[in-house]
């Protein structure tokens, strides 16, 4: 969920998480229920319209899961150039979105569309939090950091836009971006996580820095433990790197401590779409894996929270 940090949320005693303490979604107390709200939409990210719809839905749902929520209902947001693109294409986009929402047991109850020169698609989602609210800034010294999806979707989707992505890369990135993060939430709950954030536009390091902000804590990341999309360096060597990812890298450059080469650091700053979760778990927690999860295959331990570097990220 995009945050507008120069604006203040409306004051309310029922507001539990909002713009005054930015996170992946907003949370408000309604009676005995904690309600989460979020919204996300974007321009086409894949050539296949059905898959674009699936990604848009999964990406919007991710903010709910990252807050510890269960999605309940959704509204579609559609911007469409009616005179330039057929409604048959839009039908495929919507079908992808609805199929993914059905998979998540989230009821689509309506939506809104406008005529726009550039197509956009996404959802506003309402969910409920039955257990604890997971915030992105409640890390603790000694916490272990876990990642639940490979990094590099921004680079591959840029290659798709330029028409140079291989069929294999397209399939890999589509599978990653359409995968729901429900399993990541379950892993977090099973292992008493302190904090969660989903990795999206700020990249792995950008979202990690958000977790560290104002904490007086720092982090160490083991680069070789971070799962990367196969053949990602082939695209970087061709100077395929999104402008948003470059902005992440430039912003974070003075907040990093590392002897790694620039290409490797750029990968860790790559803007993701429906990326995995970055999960902070207590140091002494006995890690429990679900039946269909395997360490270093579906989830990776990539580093730790510490107090050594004064809110900087050490990458080794």
Secondary structure in CASP SS format (residue, H / E / C, confidence):
PFRMAT SS
TARGET T0000
AUTHOR 0000-0000-0000
METHOD secondary structure of the structure
MODEL  1
X C 1.00
X C 1.00
X C 1.00
X C 1.00
X C 1.00
X C 1.00
X C 1.00
X C 1.00
X C 1.00
X C 1.00
X C 1.00
X C 1.00
X C 1.00
X C 1.00
X E 1.00
X E 1.00
X E 1.00
X C 1.00
X H 1.00
X H 1.00
X H 1.00
X C 1.00
X C 1.00
X C 1.00
X C 1.00
X E 1.00
X E 1.00
X E 1.00
X E 1.00
X E 1.00
X C 1.00
X C 1.00
X E 1.00
X E 1.00
X E 1.00
X E 1.00
X E 1.00
X E 1.00
X E 1.00
X E 1.00
X E 1.00
X E 1.00
X C 1.00
X C 1.00
X C 1.00
X C 1.00
X C 1.00
X C 1.00
X H 1.00
X H 1.00
X H 1.00
X H 1.00
X H 1.00
X H 1.00
X H 1.00
X H 1.00
X H 1.00
X H 1.00
X H 1.00
X H 1.00
X H 1.00
X H 1.00
X H 1.00
X H 1.00
X H 1.00
X H 1.00
X C 1.00
X C 1.00
X C 1.00
X E 1.00
X E 1.00
X E 1.00
X E 1.00
X E 1.00
X E 1.00
X E 1.00
X E 1.00
X E 1.00
X E 1.00
X E 1.00
X C 1.00
X C 1.00
X C 1.00
X C 1.00
X C 1.00
X C 1.00
X H 1.00
X H 1.00
X H 1.00
X H 1.00
X H 1.00
X H 1.00
X H 1.00
X H 1.00
X H 1.00
X H 1.00
X H 1.00
X H 1.00
X H 1.00
X H 1.00
X H 1.00
X H 1.00
X H 1.00
X C 1.00
X C 1.00
X C 1.00
X E 1.00
X E 1.00
X E 1.00
X E 1.00
X E 1.00
X E 1.00
X E 1.00
X E 1.00
X E 1.00
X C 1.00
X C 1.00
X C 1.00
X C 1.00
X E 1.00
X E 1.00
X E 1.00
X E 1.00
X E 1.00
X E 1.00
X E 1.00
X E 1.00
X E 1.00
X E 1.00
X C 1.00
X C 1.00
X C 1.00
X C 1.00
X C 1.00
X C 1.00
X C 1.00
X C 1.00
X C 1.00
X C 1.00
X C 1.00
X C 1.00
X C 1.00
X C 1.00
X E 1.00
X E 1.00
X E 1.00
X E 1.00
X C 1.00
X C 1.00
X C 1.00
X E 1.00
X C 1.00
X H 1.00
X H 1.00
X H 1.00
X H 1.00
X H 1.00
X H 1.00
X H 1.00
X H 1.00
X H 1.00
X C 1.00
X C 1.00
X C 1.00
X C 1.00
X C 1.00
X H 1.00
X H 1.00
X H 1.00
X H 1.00
X H 1.00
X H 1.00
X H 1.00
X H 1.00
X H 1.00
X H 1.00
X H 1.00
X H 1.00
X C 1.00
X C 1.00
X C 1.00
X H 1.00
X H 1.00
X H 1.00
X H 1.00
X H 1.00
X H 1.00
X H 1.00
X H 1.00
X H 1.00
X C 1.00
X C 1.00
X E 1.00
X E 1.00
X E 1.00
X E 1.00
X E 1.00
X E 1.00
X C 1.00
X C 1.00
X C 1.00
X C 1.00
X H 1.00
X H 1.00
X H 1.00
X H 1.00
X H 1.00
X H 1.00
X H 1.00
X H 1.00
X H 1.00
X H 1.00
X C 1.00
X C 1.00
X C 1.00
X C 1.00
X C 1.00
X E 1.00
X E 1.00
X E 1.00
X E 1.00
X C 1.00
X H 1.00
X H 1.00
X H 1.00
X C 1.00
X C 1.00
X E 1.00
X C 1.00
X C 1.00
X C 1.00
X H 1.00
X H 1.00
X H 1.00
X H 1.00
X H 1.00
X C 1.00
X C 1.00
X C 1.00
X C 1.00
X C 1.00
X C 1.00
X H 1.00
X H 1.00
X H 1.00
X H 1.00
X H 1.00
X H 1.00
X H 1.00
X H 1.00
X H 1.00
X H 1.00
X H 1.00
X H 1.00
X H 1.00
X E 1.00
X E 1.00
X E 1.00
X C 1.00
X C 1.00
X C 1.00
X H 1.00
X H 1.00
X H 1.00
X H 1.00
X H 1.00
X H 1.00
X H 1.00
X C 1.00
X C 1.00
X C 1.00
X C 1.00
X C 1.00
X C 1.00
X C 1.00
X C 1.00
X E 1.00
X E 1.00
X E 1.00
X E 1.00
X E 1.00
X C 1.00
X C 1.00
X C 1.00
X C 1.00
X C 1.00
X C 1.00
X C 1.00
X C 1.00
X C 1.00
X C 1.00
X C 1.00
X C 1.00
X C 1.00
X E 1.00
X C 1.00
X C 1.00
X C 1.00
X E 1.00
X E 1.00
X E 1.00
X E 1.00
X E 1.00
X E 1.00
X E 1.00
X E 1.00
X C 1.00
X C 1.00
X C 1.00
X C 1.00
X C 1.00
X C 1.00
X E 1.00
X E 1.00
X E 1.00
X C 1.00
END
